[in-house]
């Protein structure tokens, strides 16, 4: 791979980062929304570096072409003078330097093969474009040992009201279901948003949302068992309104998600920010 190809790949990679961050919300399928400025900055830096390298290489190429023309002219002149006086032509020192530069470039061509690795992220972004984690990732996580019930990592929502719909995140609902001695969820109408995952049971299905700390690689599955409503299509995004089903489960028992009885299930479009 020559330097022009390397720089073009670098330019495309920077453009790809800008495409998914500055001109769309696709970046949210891979990292938290707060990282958007960093992704945009990285894309801008790569584009600037690629353009600067292309400009510099073009100038170097023109300079090298002029040097080669000068060397050829000097070599032709030396050959003509040598023929006139009947001696062997003398190789100019500049020609030796030129040959050394070409040999140096050939040695570095082997290392340039590593630049082909830039094709991988480009192919992922432009050809594959993986969606946000869904039911497949959940099934893979289920093959590992179950985590214990969630512990309180954020402040509990305050002001749950009777006679109104309380919109909660999956984490808020799980924290209140597991770690609220006052059982403030009891009898309250709540609304949760997530995607549907089959439970393998006839009496319910899982409302699921992935929670990330940094990026999709560290995603944690948040689930609620939904009862009282038919299961939507797998991976379809829904908004579920209902009430919590209190259960007496010891924290030392194997983890099972909290439950709710649905009074309404609405099909919605996938949100711009699929992770909590």
VEXDREN-2710 file (C-alpha; in Angstrom, 1 decimal):
% VEXDREN-2710
k/r/px/py/pz
1/UNK/0.0/0.0/0.0
2/UNK/1.4/3.4/-1.0
3/UNK/1.1/6.5/1.1
4/UNK/-1.7/8.0/-1.0
5/UNK/-3.8/5.0/-0.3
6/UNK/-3.0/5.1/3.4
7/UNK/-4.0/8.8/3.6
8/UNK/-7.2/8.2/1.7
9/UNK/-8.2/5.4/4.1
10/UNK/-7.4/7.8/7.0
11/UNK/-9.6/10.4/5.3
12/UNK/-12.4/8.0/4.9
13/UNK/-12.1/6.8/8.5
14/UNK/-12.4/10.4/9.7
15/UNK/-15.3/11.0/7.4
16/UNK/-17.0/7.8/8.8
17/UNK/-16.7/9.1/12.3
18/UNK/-18.2/12.4/11.3
19/UNK/-21.0/10.6/9.4
20/UNK/-22.1/8.7/12.5
21/UNK/-21.6/11.5/15.0
22/UNK/-21.9/15.0/13.4
23/UNK/-24.5/14.1/10.7
24/UNK/-26.5/11.4/12.4
25/UNK/-27.2/9.8/15.8
26/UNK/-25.8/6.4/14.8
27/UNK/-22.9/6.8/17.2
28/UNK/-25.3/6.2/20.1
29/UNK/-25.4/2.6/19.0
30/UNK/-21.8/2.2/20.1
31/UNK/-21.0/4.7/22.9
32/UNK/-22.8/7.0/25.4
33/UNK/-24.3/10.2/24.1
34/UNK/-21.8/12.2/26.2
35/UNK/-19.0/11.0/24.0
36/UNK/-20.4/12.7/20.9
37/UNK/-18.1/15.7/21.1
38/UNK/-15.1/13.4/21.4
39/UNK/-16.1/11.3/18.4
40/UNK/-16.6/14.4/16.4
41/UNK/-13.3/15.8/17.5
42/UNK/-11.6/12.5/16.6
43/UNK/-13.2/12.6/13.1
44/UNK/-12.1/16.2/12.5
45/UNK/-8.5/15.4/13.6
46/UNK/-8.3/12.4/11.3
47/UNK/-9.6/14.4/8.4
48/UNK/-7.2/17.2/9.0
49/UNK/-4.2/14.8/9.4
50/UNK/-5.2/13.0/6.2
51/UNK/-5.5/16.2/4.2
52/UNK/-2.3/17.5/5.6
53/UNK/-0.5/14.3/4.7
54/UNK/-1.9/14.3/1.2
55/UNK/-0.8/17.9/0.6
56/UNK/2.7/17.2/2.0
57/UNK/3.1/14.0/0.0
58/UNK/2.0/15.9/-3.2
59/UNK/4.7/18.5/-2.6
60/UNK/7.3/15.8/-1.9
61/UNK/6.3/14.0/-5.0
62/UNK/6.7/17.1/-7.1
63/UNK/10.1/17.9/-5.5
64/UNK/11.2/14.3/-6.1
65/UNK/10.1/14.5/-9.7
66/UNK/12.2/17.7/-10.2
67/UNK/15.2/16.0/-8.6
68/UNK/14.9/13.0/-10.8
69/UNK/14.7/15.2/-13.9
70/UNK/17.8/17.0/-12.8
71/UNK/19.7/13.7/-12.1
72/UNK/18.8/12.4/-15.5
73/UNK/20.0/15.6/-17.1
74/UNK/23.3/15.4/-15.2
75/UNK/23.7/11.7/-16.0
76/UNK/23.1/12.4/-19.7
77/UNK/25.6/15.3/-19.6
78/UNK/28.2/13.1/-17.9
79/UNK/27.7/10.3/-20.4
80/UNK/28.2/12.8/-23.3
81/UNK/31.3/14.3/-21.8
82/UNK/32.8/10.9/-21.0
83/UNK/32.2/9.8/-24.6
84/UNK/34.0/12.9/-25.9
85/UNK/37.1/12.3/-23.9
86/UNK/37.0/8.5/-24.0
87/UNK/36.6/7.7/-20.4
88/UNK/34.0/5.9/-18.3
89/UNK/31.1/8.0/-17.0
90/UNK/31.3/9.0/-13.3
91/UNK/28.2/8.3/-11.3
92/UNK/27.2/11.5/-9.5
93/UNK/26.8/11.4/-5.7
94/UNK/23.3/12.6/-6.0
95/UNK/22.4/9.5/-8.0
96/UNK/23.7/7.3/-5.2
97/UNK/21.5/9.3/-2.8
98/UNK/18.5/8.8/-5.0
99/UNK/19.1/5.1/-5.2
100/UNK/19.4/4.9/-1.4
101/UNK/16.1/6.7/-1.0
102/UNK/14.3/4.3/-3.3
103/UNK/15.8/1.3/-1.4
104/UNK/14.6/3.0/1.9
105/UNK/11.1/3.3/0.5
106/UNK/11.0/-0.4/-0.5
107/UNK/12.0/-1.4/3.0
108/UNK/9.2/0.6/4.5
109/UNK/6.6/-0.8/2.1
110/UNK/6.4/-4.0/4.2
111/UNK/5.3/-2.0/7.2
112/UNK/2.7/-0.1/5.2
113/UNK/0.7/-3.3/5.0
114/UNK/-0.5/-2.7/8.5
115/UNK/-2.4/0.3/7.2
116/UNK/-4.9/-2.1/5.6
117/UNK/-6.3/-2.6/9.1
118/UNK/-8.0/0.7/8.6
119/UNK/-10.3/-1.0/6.1
120/UNK/-11.9/-3.0/9.0
121/UNK/-13.7/-0.1/10.8
122/UNK/-14.6/1.4/7.4
123/UNK/-16.3/-1.8/6.3
124/UNK/-18.1/-2.0/9.7
125/UNK/-19.5/1.5/9.4
126/UNK/-20.3/1.7/5.7
127/UNK/-21.2/-1.9/4.9
128/UNK/-22.4/-3.6/8.1
129/UNK/-23.5/-0.7/10.3
130/UNK/-24.4/-2.8/13.3
131/UNK/-27.5/-1.8/15.1
132/UNK/-27.8/-1.3/18.9
133/UNK/-27.5/-4.4/21.0
134/UNK/-30.7/-6.4/21.1
135/UNK/-32.1/-9.9/21.9
136/UNK/-29.1/-11.7/20.5
137/UNK/-26.8/-9.9/23.0
138/UNK/-29.3/-10.7/25.8
139/UNK/-29.3/-14.4/24.9
140/UNK/-25.5/-14.4/24.9
141/UNK/-25.4/-12.8/28.3
142/UNK/-27.9/-15.4/29.6
143/UNK/-25.3/-18.1/28.9
144/UNK/-23.1/-16.7/31.7
145/UNK/-23.9/-16.8/35.3
146/UNK/-26.7/-14.5/36.5
147/UNK/-25.7/-11.3/38.3
148/UNK/-27.1/-10.6/41.7
149/UNK/-30.0/-8.2/42.1
150/UNK/-29.0/-4.7/41.2
151/UNK/-27.7/-2.4/44.0
152/UNK/-28.5/1.2/44.3
153/UNK/-26.1/3.1/42.0
154/UNK/-28.2/6.2/41.5
155/UNK/-30.6/8.2/43.7
156/UNK/-34.1/6.8/43.8
157/UNK/-36.7/8.8/41.9
158/UNK/-38.8/10.9/44.3
159/UNK/-42.4/11.9/44.2
160/UNK/-44.1/8.8/42.8
161/UNK/-47.7/9.9/42.5
162/UNK/-51.0/8.0/42.8
163/UNK/-53.5/8.5/40.0
164/UNK/-50.9/9.4/37.4
165/UNK/-48.3/7.7/35.2
166/UNK/-44.8/7.8/36.6
167/UNK/-42.2/7.5/33.9
168/UNK/-39.2/5.6/35.1
169/UNK/-36.0/4.2/33.6
170/UNK/-35.4/0.5/33.8
171/UNK/-32.7/1.1/36.5
172/UNK/-35.0/3.2/38.6
173/UNK/-37.7/0.5/38.5
174/UNK/-35.2/-2.2/39.4
175/UNK/-33.8/-0.2/42.3
176/UNK/-37.2/0.5/43.7
177/UNK/-38.3/-3.1/43.2
178/UNK/-35.3/-4.5/45.0
179/UNK/-34.0/-1.9/47.4
180/UNK/-36.9/0.2/48.6
181/UNK/-38.0/-1.0/52.1
182/UNK/-41.1/1.3/51.9
183/UNK/-42.3/-0.3/48.7
184/UNK/-43.1/3.1/47.2
185/UNK/-43.8/1.3/43.9
186/UNK/-46.8/-0.6/45.3
187/UNK/-50.0/0.4/43.6
188/UNK/-48.3/3.1/41.5
189/UNK/-48.8/3.2/37.7
190/UNK/-45.4/3.3/35.9
191/UNK/-44.3/3.5/32.3
192/UNK/-41.1/1.8/31.0
193/UNK/-39.5/1.8/27.6
194/UNK/-37.5/-1.0/26.1
195/UNK/-37.4/-3.8/23.5
196/UNK/-39.2/-7.1/23.7
197/UNK/-37.4/-10.4/24.4
198/UNK/-39.1/-13.8/24.7
199/UNK/-38.9/-15.4/28.1
200/UNK/-39.6/-18.9/27.1
201/UNK/-42.6/-18.9/29.3
202/UNK/-46.3/-18.7/28.5
203/UNK/-47.2/-16.2/31.2
204/UNK/-44.9/-13.3/30.3
205/UNK/-42.1/-11.8/28.3
206/UNK/-39.1/-9.5/29.0
207/UNK/-39.0/-5.8/28.5
208/UNK/-35.3/-5.2/28.1
209/UNK/-33.0/-2.2/28.0
210/UNK/-29.2/-2.2/27.8
211/UNK/-27.3/0.0/30.1
212/UNK/-23.7/1.1/29.3
213/UNK/-21.0/2.8/31.3
214/UNK/-18.8/3.7/28.4
215/UNK/-19.6/1.8/25.2
216/UNK/-21.6/-1.2/23.9
217/UNK/-18.7/-3.6/25.0
218/UNK/-19.6/-3.1/28.7
219/UNK/-23.4/-3.3/28.3
220/UNK/-25.5/-4.5/31.2
221/UNK/-28.9/-6.1/30.6
222/UNK/-31.8/-4.6/32.5
223/UNK/-35.0/-6.6/32.3
224/UNK/-38.5/-6.6/33.6
225/UNK/-40.9/-9.5/33.3
226/UNK/-44.2/-8.2/31.7
227/UNK/-47.4/-10.1/32.4
228/UNK/-51.0/-9.5/31.3
229/UNK/-50.2/-8.6/27.7
230/UNK/-49.3/-10.6/24.6
231/UNK/-45.7/-10.6/23.7
232/UNK/-44.7/-8.2/20.9
233/UNK/-42.3/-9.2/18.1
234/UNK/-38.8/-9.9/19.3
235/UNK/-36.6/-6.8/19.3
236/UNK/-39.6/-4.5/18.7
237/UNK/-39.5/-1.3/20.8
238/UNK/-42.5/-0.8/23.1
239/UNK/-43.7/1.5/25.9
240/UNK/-45.3/-0.4/28.7
241/UNK/-47.7/1.1/31.2
242/UNK/-48.6/-1.0/34.2
243/UNK/-48.1/-1.7/37.9
244/UNK/-45.4/-3.5/39.9
245/UNK/-45.9/-7.1/41.1
246/UNK/-44.4/-7.3/44.6
247/UNK/-42.5/-10.5/45.3
248/UNK/-40.7/-11.8/48.3
249/UNK/-37.3/-12.9/47.0
250/UNK/-34.2/-13.1/49.1
251/UNK/-31.1/-11.3/47.8
252/UNK/-29.2/-14.5/48.2
253/UNK/-31.5/-16.3/45.7
254/UNK/-30.7/-16.6/42.0
255/UNK/-31.5/-13.4/40.3
256/UNK/-34.8/-13.0/38.5
257/UNK/-36.0/-9.7/37.0
258/UNK/-38.8/-7.8/38.8
259/UNK/-42.3/-8.2/37.4
260/UNK/-45.1/-5.9/36.3
261/UNK/-48.6/-6.3/35.1
262/UNK/-49.2/-4.4/31.9
263/UNK/-52.3/-2.3/31.3
264/UNK/-51.1/-0.9/28.0
265/UNK/-48.4/-1.8/25.5
266/UNK/-47.6/0.7/22.8
267/UNK/-45.3/-0.1/19.8
268/UNK/-42.8/2.8/19.2
269/UNK/-39.9/3.5/16.9
270/UNK/-36.4/2.7/18.2
271/UNK/-35.2/5.7/20.2
272/UNK/-32.2/7.8/19.1
273/UNK/-30.5/6.8/22.3
274/UNK/-31.1/3.0/22.7
275/UNK/-29.1/2.6/25.9
276/UNK/-29.7/3.9/29.3
END
